[in-house]
Amino acid sequence: MTTAIGDLLDLTGSVALVTGASAGIGAGIARRLAEAGAKTAVHYRGGRDEAEALANDIRNAGGTAMTVHGELTDPAAIEAVFAAVTNEFGLVDIAVNNAARQTHSTIHDMSHEEWRDMMAANLDGVFNVTRAATDTMIARGAGGAIVNIASIEGLYPALTHPHYATTKAGLIMFTRASALEFGRHGIRVNAVSPGVIHRDGIEENWPDGVRRWMDAVPLGRMGSDDDVANAALFLVAPASAFITGANLVVDGGITATPAF
């Protein structure tokens, strides 16, 4: 049965959880899914005020949103997150693993604790959310969609980001492994790998990097939160019904440029 054009990006009736959604890319994704009709749970760990403000904005725009707090590396906390969303909106059928951390260090200077903290934040949390989400989706019996926010650093490393790049490469493979395992349940799992995304102050805080990016990127600009949000919407919507295990690169073409 062919899906009507107007329904390709329609999420009406869906329940979505977006982790790390109090600001930046996560907030953009939560806003976009709500605009598409999903009842959207805005997860936060530390940005309570920002998460509440976003949920209010979504509701004021005619959407449906709630906030939910939880430490993603704690399986018990994840259970509480999903219970709260289920109680308010029903069973989750869309999950976006966006929450992550990024610090700067060389391998030589990095402590064991810093390495482990990065692995926990960027991989353990995704594992916990994916376990809970797929349990819910299987119980629901109608499939579902998961999107993991990776990075082009999972494909090409950057200096002082060895631990971050390693987690993002692992996340891309975890996406493929999850797609393989859960496809028989109608659950699709895909990744989005953004390039440099504009944020307030980036030009002042990283002038050399911004200059190098702008000199090299084919589309001539940094990305925006909306660019990533639009990709995530596509990957959870009916428009991508036969896509799973994919990594959608959203980088203005930077990974298409010559390496030498």
C-alpha positions, 0 to 999 in steps of 0.5 A: 500500500502506497503512503500518501505524500502528505503522510510521509512525515506524519507522526500523529499518534506516535510517542517519542523520547528524545534524550539530551533534549534540553538544548542544541541538537536534541532540542531541535529534534524534539521540537521537529518530532512534536511539529510532525505530530508525535507526543514528545518526551523531552529528556534532560539530566541537568538542564531542567529549566531549559527542558521545561521551557522547550516543552512549554514552547511545544505546547504553546505551538499546539504540540504535546510534550512532557519533560523527563529526568534520568541518568542514562547510565543507570538502568533503573533510572531508564526504567523510571523514564520509560514508566513515566512516559508510558504513564503520560503518553503510552508506549514509546515507539520512537526513541532518539539517542542524542545525549552525549558528552565531549571533552578534549584530550590526547591519548597520552594525557588522558586519564583512565577515568576520562576514557571510562566516563566517555564510554559510559556517557556515549555508549552505555547510555545508548545501550540502556535506552535501546534495551528499554525501548526495544522491550517496549516496542516488542511488547507493543507489537507494532514495530518502532524506530530508533535513531542514534546521533553519531558524528562524522568523527566516527568515520574520521578522527580529530586531534584531541577527540580520540575517546569521543571519536571511538564512541561515535564509531562504536555507535555506528556499529551498534546501530547496524547490530541493532538493526540486524537484531530487531528488524524481525520485530519491525523495529528500524534502527538508523544513525545520523552523523552530523558535521560541524553544527553551529552554536552560539559562540563557536566562531569566537571559541574555535576560530581556526576550526571554523575557518578550516571548515568554511574553507573546505565544506562544499555547501559553504556553511556550518550545519544547524540544529534543524538540519539534523532534526530534519534527518532524524524526522525522515528516519523515524517517519513512514518516508523511510519505512524500508531503511534500517542499519543506515548512517545518514551523514549530514555534513554539507559534503565535507566527507566528500572532499579530497583527503590529499 
